[in-house]
């Protein structure tokens, strides 16, 4: 007698152009389109049941040596400006410029021209 298992999947439902698109987030290649939400769920559930009836899900743990994990190349610059008295002022200026609602262009005369 074959064993049965229940798999819990997350289904994404999208309404696009009078069609409901259903796809499984864990298996994004499985996707169906239907006229209603109920039909989309039913069709996707049937498709996934057919696909997974002979499948087995096995959790695997992979041991990665510490030598294989590379260090972030930017870490050597962490704290580089901690004693710079002007850095906080510059950072505040940059943040204010990023958060401003000013959509104007930067003055081209500020660019270094060759």
Secondary structure, 3 states (H helix, E strand, C coil): CCCCCCCCCCEEEEEECCEEEEEECCEEEEEEEECCHHHHHHHHHHHHHHHHCCCCCCCCCCCCCHHHCCCCHHHHHCCCCCCCCCHHHHHHHHHHHHHCCCCCCCCHHHCCCC
